[in-house]
Amino acid sequence: MRKFNEMYVIGIDHGYGNMKTANCCFPTGVMKSDTEPTFVSDLLQWNGKYYSIGVGHKEFTADKFTDEDYYVLTLAAIARELRRERLTEASVFIAAGLPLTWVREQKAEFKKYLLQHSDVKFSFHNTDYRIKIVGAEIYPQGFAAVAENLGDFKGVNMLCDIGNGTMNLLRIVNKKPDAQRMFTEKYGTHQCALLIREQMMKHYHTIIDDAIITEILKKGTADIDGQYLETVIKTAKEYTAGIFHRLREHEYDPKLMKLYVVGGGGCLIRNFADYDASRVIINEDICATAKGYEYMALVSLNRNGGVV
């Protein structure tokens, strides 16, 4: 969160697996109820309803503005940032994003969705908040993570943003993004997890918990049976090979260009791929895109003289 004049610019990365701000990350899950639930660790109250934040897993949807879930998750993200600064009232400018090739078609609708209420009262963690949403802007996902450091992108480079639901590719040549060479594919870590579950059921007739899969993908190992672990790692390596196959389909050549990997899926490359560390740079900061949204918003606001 960054202060600009009398408002706060809050970058929010609305991921399919996790919601990220510049300073926090929590699962993209929400469960709505009419009465207060039994377990209330991350409870948000709004419009007379109760929302358990981080519960369950939201299904992949290409349109993030078709239901209220992402709006409620947006409120939770804002509250988390405000709480860090011990604020309960604020004027907020939301800096968000969409996958590279979806920005042009969905930008207006997503912006309208985020701006649907100008004055919002809600409570989170038993703290009451009142926020005025004074503006919003939508930026290209993935690119935002490197926007502040474009000076490092000399020569030909391939940017690869691996999220939970999508993989975004963008060629950057001599510090300039090539709008003719950007692609979005439904090939994220969630699809890898689905394949792992399928292989575990096929070979062992067992269901592996998502928490175990996540631990293995992040760390490369977990405290489970050796044969099970071997199957998970083998499947993850095969899936990661598929990432490089798709990169090559979009003219990635490691001998001619560097590869910059951002997003939570960078752990797949780090743990399960064979690569030249001098030619592949992995950004481990899962909040990098949200920070990038804030940076891009501040650049725009300064350029426009602070006009929202």
N, C-alpha and C positions, 0 to 999 in steps of 0.2 A: 504494500500500500504506500502510495506517495501523495503528499499534499501538494495541491496546486491551487493557489489563491485561497478561496474559502471552501474548497471541496477536496474530496479524497478520491484519487484514481486507484481503483482496485482491479487488478488483472485476475481473470478467472479462466482457467483452462477446463472446459466442460468435457472431460474424458469419459469414455465408455466404461472404464474400469475404476478410475479415480478422479475426483474433483481436486484441482490444484489451484492454490493461490501462490503468491510470491513466498509465503512463509508456512503454508500448511498443505496437507494432503489427507484426503479421507475417501472411503469407498463410495462409488456412485450407486448408492442404494437408498431407497426411501419407502417406508411403509406408512400408509395413511390409516387413521382410525378415528372414530367418533368419541371414544372414551380414552382416558389416560392409560397407556399400556403398562404392563407389569414391570418391564425393564425400561428405565428412562435415562440411560447414560447420555445419549445424544438426542434429546427431545426438543423439537421445534413446534411451537404453537402459533397458528395463523388462521384467521378467518373462522375461528371456532372449531378447528380441527387439530388433531395431534399427528405429528409426523416424526417417525423414528428414522433418524438420519444414519446412513451407512448400513442399513439392514437390507439383506437380499442383494440381488444383482440385477441391474436394469438391462433388459434385452437390447441388443443392437438395433438402432433405428437411424435411418439416414436423415430424418427430419427431427431435430431436437426440440421443436416448438409445437409438437402435436398434442402434448399433455402438460400438466402442471408440474411434473416431477423436476425437470431441470430448473424451473423457476424457484421451487422450494429449496432445491440444492444451492441455487445462487444466493438465496437469503442466508442459508447456513454458512456459505463461504464468506459472505460479507461480515456476518457476525463474528466469525473466527478472527478475521483481520482487525475489526474494530476492537475486539476484546484485548488484543495484544497492546493496543494503545490506550486501553481503559476508557473507551468511548462507547456511549450508548445512543447518541444522536449524531447524525452527520449527513452532509450532502455528498452523494456518491456518484461518481462517473464510472460506469462499468466498461472495462476493456476486455473483450472476449474474442473468440476466433472460431473458424470453421476449417475443415480440411481444404487443402489448396484449391482443388478443382470445383469445390462446392461454394466457394465464397461468392462468386458473381451471381449465381442463381438464388442462393438462400440468404444472402446478407440482409436484405431489407426485411424479410420475415422474422429472422432471428433478432434483429435489432428491435423491431416492433414488439416482439415477445418479451424481451428484457425490459422494455419501457412501458409495459401494460399498466403499471401502477406507479404514479409519481410519488405518492406519500404512503409509506408502508409501516405498519406497526405489527410487531411480532415478538415472541420471546424465544430465547434459546438458552439452554442450560439455566433455566429459572431466572434469566436476566431479560428485562424488557428493552427492546430496541425501537427506535423511531428513525427511519431513514427517508431522505428525499433523493430519489433517483433522478438526477438532473441531466443525465445524458448517457449515451452508450455508443460504442463503435466496435465493428467487427473486423478482425485482421486475419491474414493467412496463417493457419496453424503450421508449426514446424519452422517456417521462415522466421517467425517472431523470435524463436529461441536464439537465432544467430544475428538478428538485425543490428544489434549494438556492436557486433564484432565483424562487420562485413569487410573491414580493412584487412582481415586475415585471409580472405578468400581470393588470393592471387592465382592467376592461371585458371584452369578448368577444375571444377569441384562438383561433387554430387552430394546433395543434402538428403539424408534419409531419416524421416521422423516415424518411428515405430511406436504406435500407441496400442491400446487394448483392442480397438476395433478396426483401425485402418493403418495403412502404411502410406506416407506421403513422400514423394520424390520430387526434387527440384534441382535443376542444374544451375550453378552459379559460376559465371565466367568473368574474371577480372573484377570481382566485387559487385557484379550486377546480376540479379536473378533473371533467368531466361523464361519468360512467360509461355513460350512455345514448347518448353521442355519441363512441364510439371504434370505429375500423375498422382492419382489416389487409387489405392487398391484395398479391398477388404481382406487384409492379410496382417492381422495384429496378434498380440499375445493370447487373446481369447481363443482364436482359431487354433493356436498351438495347444492350448489347454484342452480343447475339445478333442483334438487328435490323440493326446496323451490318454485321456479318459477312455477313448475308443479302443486304444491298444491294450490298456490294462484290462478292460472287460473281455476283449478278444482272447488274450493269452492266459489270464488268471481268473476270469469271471469275478472280478472284484471292482468295487467303486473306490476310487482314490479321492480323498478330500481336496477341495480347491486350495486350502491353506498349505497342504503339502506340495502341490504343484507349484504354487507361487514361491515357496521357499526354495525349491530346486531350481526354478528358473532364475531367481535372484542370486542364489549363492552357489549353484552348481552341484549341490548335494543336500542330503537330509538324513535324519536318523530313521531309516526304514530298511526293510529287507534288501539285501544286496542285489538279488535278482530283479526285484521291483525297480530299484534305483537304476539298474542297468537299462531296463526297458524304457524308463522315462527319459534318461539321458540320450539313448539311441534315437528316440522319437524326436526329442528337442533338436538334436543335431540334424536330422533329416529335414525338419521344418525350417531350421536356420539356413540350410543349404538352399531351400526354396526361396528364401529372401534374396540370396545372391543370384539365383536364377532369374528372378524378376528384375533385379538391378541390371543384369546383363541384357535382358530384353529391352531395357530402356537406355542402352548404349553406355552402361558403366564399364569402364576398362581401368583396372587398378594400376596399369602401367602408364596411363595417360592422365589420371586425375586422382585427387584425394577424395576419400569418403568421410563425410561428417555425419555421425549418428547421434540423434537426439531422441528424447522420449523414453518412457519406461521400458520399452522393448529393447533398449540398448544392451540389456543384460543377456539377451539371447546371443548377440554377436560376441560379447565379452567372454561368455562361458562355453559356448558351443560351436564357435566358428574358428577356422584356421585363417589368420589374416596377418598382414604385415603392419605392426603397430606404428610404423613410421608413415604409413599411407592411410591408416584408418584412425580417425579421432572420435572417441566416444565421450559424449557429454553425460556425466553421471547425475547431473542435477535434474531431478524429475520436475522441479518447479521452474525450469528455465523458460518454458513457453509462456507461463503466466507472467514472469518477470519481463519477458519480451513484449507482451501486450501492454504493460505499463509504460515501458520505454517508448513504444510506437505512439501510444496515446499522448504522452507528454510532448513528443516531437510535433505531433499534429496540433495540439492545443497551443503550443508556443508559436507555431507558424501562423495560426489563425488569430493570434492576439488574445487567446484565452476564450474565444467564442466557442460554445458547445454546439 
